[in-house]
Amino acid sequence: DGRNEDEGEELTLAFQFKVPKRATCARFLWTARNRPELASRVAHVTTPAGWMAYRLTGDVVLGIGDASGIFPIDADTLVYDENMLQTFDNLVGNADIPSIRD
């Protein structure tokens, strides 16, 4: 699905870090802009593996590999970059849509 290609390019420019259109953050940004009624209902952003872990344990957890497919990971700290998270929230620009960090 290429609907979010522009968002991938926009995030790549904003982060100065390659964000492919298949990245979850690019897809979520497209959804926030084009289907805000759906994006506002999101409780957690995860992967199929993360969903299974949640269903089995009740914990919202992701491995570093899965997490890096959702949002860029800082290679030094192995966590999401706070400045990129804030930039992403600003690009979403809708207080009714939860932050991707939640």
mmCIF file of the C-alpha atoms, coordinates in Angstrom:
data_MODEL
# 
_entry.id   MODEL 
# 
loop_
_atom_site.group_PDB 
_atom_site.id 
_atom_site.type_symbol 
_atom_site.label_atom_id 
_atom_site.label_alt_id 
_atom_site.label_comp_id 
_atom_site.label_asym_id 
_atom_site.label_entity_id 
_atom_site.label_seq_id 
_atom_site.pdbx_PDB_ins_code 
_atom_site.Cartn_x 
_atom_site.Cartn_y 
_atom_site.Cartn_z 
_atom_site.occupancy 
_atom_site.B_iso_or_equiv 
_atom_site.pdbx_formal_charge 
_atom_site.auth_seq_id 
_atom_site.auth_comp_id 
_atom_site.auth_asym_id 
_atom_site.auth_atom_id 
_atom_site.pdbx_PDB_model_num 
ATOM 1   C CA . ASP A 1 1   ? 0.000   0.000   0.000  1.00 0.00 ? 1   ASP A CA 1 
ATOM 2   C CA . GLY A 1 2   ? 1.636   3.226   -1.134 1.00 0.00 ? 2   GLY A CA 1 
ATOM 3   C CA . ARG A 1 3   ? -0.818  5.740   0.268  1.00 0.00 ? 3   ARG A CA 1 
ATOM 4   C CA . ASN A 1 4   ? 1.653   6.826   2.944  1.00 0.00 ? 4   ASN A CA 1 
ATOM 5   C CA . GLU A 1 5   ? 4.691   7.295   0.694  1.00 0.00 ? 5   GLU A CA 1 
ATOM 6   C CA . ASP A 1 6   ? 4.553   11.090  1.145  1.00 0.00 ? 6   ASP A CA 1 
ATOM 7   C CA . GLU A 1 7   ? 4.547   10.674  4.933  1.00 0.00 ? 7   GLU A CA 1 
ATOM 8   C CA . GLY A 1 8   ? 7.637   8.448   4.750  1.00 0.00 ? 8   GLY A CA 1 
ATOM 9   C CA . GLU A 1 9   ? 9.454   11.084  2.723  1.00 0.00 ? 9   GLU A CA 1 
ATOM 10  C CA . GLU A 1 10  ? 8.270   13.861  5.060  1.00 0.00 ? 10  GLU A CA 1 
ATOM 11  C CA . LEU A 1 11  ? 9.485   11.978  8.138  1.00 0.00 ? 11  LEU A CA 1 
ATOM 12  C CA . THR A 1 12  ? 12.813  11.229  6.448  1.00 0.00 ? 12  THR A CA 1 
ATOM 13  C CA . LEU A 1 13  ? 13.338  14.965  5.915  1.00 0.00 ? 13  LEU A CA 1 
ATOM 14  C CA . ALA A 1 14  ? 12.120  15.918  9.393  1.00 0.00 ? 14  ALA A CA 1 
ATOM 15  C CA . PHE A 1 15  ? 14.236  13.301  11.190 1.00 0.00 ? 15  PHE A CA 1 
ATOM 16  C CA . GLN A 1 16  ? 17.254  13.372  8.850  1.00 0.00 ? 16  GLN A CA 1 
ATOM 17  C CA . PHE A 1 17  ? 16.912  9.585   9.067  1.00 0.00 ? 17  PHE A CA 1 
ATOM 18  C CA . LYS A 1 18  ? 15.492  7.277   6.395  1.00 0.00 ? 18  LYS A CA 1 
ATOM 19  C CA . VAL A 1 19  ? 11.901  6.335   7.194  1.00 0.00 ? 19  VAL A CA 1 
ATOM 20  C CA . PRO A 1 20  ? 10.518  3.883   4.636  1.00 0.00 ? 20  PRO A CA 1 
ATOM 21  C CA . LYS A 1 21  ? 6.846   4.069   3.738  1.00 0.00 ? 21  LYS A CA 1 
ATOM 22  C CA . ARG A 1 22  ? 6.366   0.634   5.324  1.00 0.00 ? 22  ARG A CA 1 
ATOM 23  C CA . ALA A 1 23  ? 7.434   1.960   8.757  1.00 0.00 ? 23  ALA A CA 1 
ATOM 24  C CA . THR A 1 24  ? 4.588   2.045   11.234 1.00 0.00 ? 24  THR A CA 1 
ATOM 25  C CA . CYS A 1 25  ? 5.190   5.709   12.075 1.00 0.00 ? 25  CYS A CA 1 
ATOM 26  C CA . ALA A 1 26  ? 4.682   6.672   8.400  1.00 0.00 ? 26  ALA A CA 1 
ATOM 27  C CA . ARG A 1 27  ? 1.501   4.614   8.238  1.00 0.00 ? 27  ARG A CA 1 
ATOM 28  C CA . PHE A 1 28  ? 0.220   6.039   11.512 1.00 0.00 ? 28  PHE A CA 1 
ATOM 29  C CA . LEU A 1 29  ? 0.925   9.614   10.372 1.00 0.00 ? 29  LEU A CA 1 
ATOM 30  C CA . TRP A 1 30  ? -1.090  8.945   7.200  1.00 0.00 ? 30  TRP A CA 1 
ATOM 31  C CA . THR A 1 31  ? -3.924  7.493   9.276  1.00 0.00 ? 31  THR A CA 1 
ATOM 32  C CA . ALA A 1 32  ? -3.865  10.437  11.697 1.00 0.00 ? 32  ALA A CA 1 
ATOM 33  C CA . ARG A 1 33  ? -4.214  12.847  8.797  1.00 0.00 ? 33  ARG A CA 1 
ATOM 34  C CA . ASN A 1 34  ? -6.646  10.917  6.621  1.00 0.00 ? 34  ASN A CA 1 
ATOM 35  C CA . ARG A 1 35  ? -8.635  8.808   9.080  1.00 0.00 ? 35  ARG A CA 1 
ATOM 36  C CA . PRO A 1 36  ? -8.399  10.710  12.386 1.00 0.00 ? 36  PRO A CA 1 
ATOM 37  C CA . GLU A 1 37  ? -11.530 8.977   13.658 1.00 0.00 ? 37  GLU A CA 1 
ATOM 38  C CA . LEU A 1 38  ? -9.603  5.691   13.534 1.00 0.00 ? 38  LEU A CA 1 
ATOM 39  C CA . ALA A 1 39  ? -6.291  7.064   14.810 1.00 0.00 ? 39  ALA A CA 1 
ATOM 40  C CA . SER A 1 40  ? -7.986  8.615   17.849 1.00 0.00 ? 40  SER A CA 1 
ATOM 41  C CA . ARG A 1 41  ? -9.136  5.136   18.938 1.00 0.00 ? 41  ARG A CA 1 
ATOM 42  C CA . VAL A 1 42  ? -5.607  3.685   19.066 1.00 0.00 ? 42  VAL A CA 1 
ATOM 43  C CA . ALA A 1 43  ? -4.605  2.444   22.515 1.00 0.00 ? 43  ALA A CA 1 
ATOM 44  C CA . HIS A 1 44  ? -1.138  1.079   21.613 1.00 0.00 ? 44  HIS A CA 1 
ATOM 45  C CA . VAL A 1 45  ? 0.994   0.938   18.498 1.00 0.00 ? 45  VAL A CA 1 
ATOM 46  C CA . THR A 1 46  ? 2.583   -2.487  18.205 1.00 0.00 ? 46  THR A CA 1 
ATOM 47  C CA . THR A 1 47  ? 3.375   -5.356  15.863 1.00 0.00 ? 47  THR A CA 1 
ATOM 48  C CA . PRO A 1 48  ? 1.711   -8.763  15.521 1.00 0.00 ? 48  PRO A CA 1 
ATOM 49  C CA . ALA A 1 49  ? 4.378   -10.167 17.872 1.00 0.00 ? 49  ALA A CA 1 
ATOM 50  C CA . GLY A 1 50  ? 3.721   -7.351  20.350 1.00 0.00 ? 50  GLY A CA 1 
ATOM 51  C CA . TRP A 1 51  ? -0.002  -7.992  20.196 1.00 0.00 ? 51  TRP A CA 1 
ATOM 52  C CA . MET A 1 52  ? 0.535   -11.699 20.896 1.00 0.00 ? 52  MET A CA 1 
ATOM 53  C CA . ALA A 1 53  ? 2.786   -10.894 23.859 1.00 0.00 ? 53  ALA A CA 1 
ATOM 54  C CA . TYR A 1 54  ? 0.112   -8.540  25.195 1.00 0.00 ? 54  TYR A CA 1 
ATOM 55  C CA . ARG A 1 55  ? -2.639  -11.140 24.784 1.00 0.00 ? 55  ARG A CA 1 
ATOM 56  C CA . LEU A 1 56  ? -0.553  -13.822 26.493 1.00 0.00 ? 56  LEU A CA 1 
ATOM 57  C CA . THR A 1 57  ? 0.961   -11.757 29.318 1.00 0.00 ? 57  THR A CA 1 
ATOM 58  C CA . GLY A 1 58  ? -1.012  -8.521  29.587 1.00 0.00 ? 58  GLY A CA 1 
ATOM 59  C CA . ASP A 1 59  ? 2.246   -6.581  29.177 1.00 0.00 ? 59  ASP A CA 1 
ATOM 60  C CA . VAL A 1 60  ? 2.854   -4.133  26.341 1.00 0.00 ? 60  VAL A CA 1 
ATOM 61  C CA . VAL A 1 61  ? 6.398   -5.015  25.298 1.00 0.00 ? 61  VAL A CA 1 
ATOM 62  C CA . LEU A 1 62  ? 8.442   -5.131  22.106 1.00 0.00 ? 62  LEU A CA 1 
ATOM 63  C CA . GLY A 1 63  ? 11.879  -6.389  21.226 1.00 0.00 ? 63  GLY A CA 1 
ATOM 64  C CA . ILE A 1 64  ? 14.345  -3.904  19.796 1.00 0.00 ? 64  ILE A CA 1 
ATOM 65  C CA . GLY A 1 65  ? 13.943  -5.318  16.269 1.00 0.00 ? 65  GLY A CA 1 
ATOM 66  C CA . ASP A 1 66  ? 10.161  -4.917  16.291 1.00 0.00 ? 66  ASP A CA 1 
ATOM 67  C CA . ALA A 1 67  ? 10.410  -1.504  17.939 1.00 0.00 ? 67  ALA A CA 1 
ATOM 68  C CA . SER A 1 68  ? 12.751  -0.228  15.228 1.00 0.00 ? 68  SER A CA 1 
ATOM 69  C CA . GLY A 1 69  ? 10.124  -1.075  12.597 1.00 0.00 ? 69  GLY A CA 1 
ATOM 70  C CA . ILE A 1 70  ? 7.658   1.198   14.337 1.00 0.00 ? 70  ILE A CA 1 
ATOM 71  C CA . PHE A 1 71  ? 9.836   4.244   14.921 1.00 0.00 ? 71  PHE A CA 1 
ATOM 72  C CA . PRO A 1 72  ? 13.554  5.064   14.537 1.00 0.00 ? 72  PRO A CA 1 
ATOM 73  C CA . ILE A 1 73  ? 15.736  3.822   17.400 1.00 0.00 ? 73  ILE A CA 1 
ATOM 74  C CA . ASP A 1 74  ? 18.718  5.776   18.726 1.00 0.00 ? 74  ASP A CA 1 
ATOM 75  C CA . ALA A 1 75  ? 21.666  3.415   18.164 1.00 0.00 ? 75  ALA A CA 1 
ATOM 76  C CA . ASP A 1 76  ? 23.506  4.731   21.241 1.00 0.00 ? 76  ASP A CA 1 
ATOM 77  C CA . THR A 1 77  ? 20.684  4.570   23.793 1.00 0.00 ? 77  THR A CA 1 
ATOM 78  C CA . LEU A 1 78  ? 18.507  1.861   22.157 1.00 0.00 ? 78  LEU A CA 1 
ATOM 79  C CA . VAL A 1 79  ? 15.355  3.864   22.846 1.00 0.00 ? 79  VAL A CA 1 
ATOM 80  C CA . TYR A 1 80  ? 13.213  6.194   20.764 1.00 0.00 ? 80  TYR A CA 1 
ATOM 81  C CA . ASP A 1 81  ? 14.728  9.640   20.289 1.00 0.00 ? 81  ASP A CA 1 
ATOM 82  C CA . GLU A 1 82  ? 12.773  12.191  22.324 1.00 0.00 ? 82  GLU A CA 1 
ATOM 83  C CA . ASN A 1 83  ? 13.269  14.976  19.742 1.00 0.00 ? 83  ASN A CA 1 
ATOM 84  C CA . MET A 1 84  ? 11.948  12.730  16.950 1.00 0.00 ? 84  MET A CA 1 
ATOM 85  C CA . LEU A 1 85  ? 8.955   11.772  19.090 1.00 0.00 ? 85  LEU A CA 1 
ATOM 86  C CA . GLN A 1 86  ? 8.154   15.444  19.698 1.00 0.00 ? 86  GLN A CA 1 
ATOM 87  C CA . THR A 1 87  ? 8.566   16.237  15.992 1.00 0.00 ? 87  THR A CA 1 
ATOM 88  C CA . PHE A 1 88  ? 6.232   13.361  15.138 1.00 0.00 ? 88  PHE A CA 1 
ATOM 89  C CA . ASP A 1 89  ? 3.592   14.568  17.625 1.00 0.00 ? 89  ASP A CA 1 
ATOM 90  C CA . ASN A 1 90  ? 3.854   18.066  16.141 1.00 0.00 ? 90  ASN A CA 1 
ATOM 91  C CA . LEU A 1 91  ? 3.368   16.684  12.617 1.00 0.00 ? 91  LEU A CA 1 
ATOM 92  C CA . VAL A 1 92  ? 0.276   14.773  13.761 1.00 0.00 ? 92  VAL A CA 1 
ATOM 93  C CA . GLY A 1 93  ? -0.985  18.039  15.252 1.00 0.00 ? 93  GLY A CA 1 
ATOM 94  C CA . ASN A 1 94  ? -4.195  16.630  16.720 1.00 0.00 ? 94  ASN A CA 1 
ATOM 95  C CA . ALA A 1 95  ? -4.650  16.476  20.493 1.00 0.00 ? 95  ALA A CA 1 
ATOM 96  C CA . ASP A 1 96  ? -7.389  13.863  20.075 1.00 0.00 ? 96  ASP A CA 1 
ATOM 97  C CA . ILE A 1 97  ? -4.871  11.375  18.682 1.00 0.00 ? 97  ILE A CA 1 
ATOM 98  C CA . PRO A 1 98  ? -2.646  9.698   21.266 1.00 0.00 ? 98  PRO A CA 1 
ATOM 99  C CA . SER A 1 99  ? 1.113   10.036  20.984 1.00 0.00 ? 99  SER A CA 1 
ATOM 100 C CA . ILE A 1 100 ? 2.895   7.175   19.255 1.00 0.00 ? 100 ILE A CA 1 
ATOM 101 C CA . ARG A 1 101 ? 4.997   6.890   22.434 1.00 0.00 ? 101 ARG A CA 1 
ATOM 102 C CA . ASP A 1 102 ? 1.964   5.786   24.437 1.00 0.00 ? 102 ASP A CA 1 
# 
